[in-house]
Amino acid sequence: MENTNLLTAFIAVTAAAVVIQALILVAMYLAMRKTSARMEALADEVKNKILPTTEMVQSMLVELRPKVERAISNVSESTTMVRAQMERIDSLVTDVVDRTRLQVIRADELVNSTLDKVEATTDMVQRTVVSPVRQISGIFHGVTAGLEFLVGGKRRPRNGASVPQDEMFI
């Protein structure tokens, strides 16, 4: 029963860890999506408000190109980092699941081994203690009945009532 509670607690802790990791991944996804939306909004704003003429477009492209390239580079690096983190999390979850499976198998083997030992011990106690005690008790009751018959000459009442202890010693 204690092993079952321990196993249940371990499974609950593992499930909580997996849920927390999933929430972290969802938060990272939402942050990336929000950043991407901001970048798109910024690009649209640049396109609609800042680039009305070709001269302005040329000068703005010269000025904005490094920033846009840096932003694209940052987004690319962020995507690479997110992908690497996702792979790490995937390997971590896989490792946790494998370890959990191994622990469940070990716990099952432990329970089965314990039950086998309890069963073997019960059989041994039955053979070595209970059976001989029953035999000795039967012999003792037989000897007692024989002595009562020989010494007292009284028979036990047939209606099943027992003889009081005091009458046996009179």
Secondary structure, DSSP 8 states (H G I E B T S, - for coil): -HHHHHHHHHHHHHHHHHHHHHHHHHHHHHHHHHHHHHHHHHHHHIIIII-SSHHHHHHHHHHHHHHHHHHHHHHHHHHHHHHHHHHHHHHHHHHHHHHHHHHHHHHHHHHHHHHHHHHHHHHHHIIIIIHHHHHHHHHHHHHHHHHIIIII-----TTS----HHHHT-
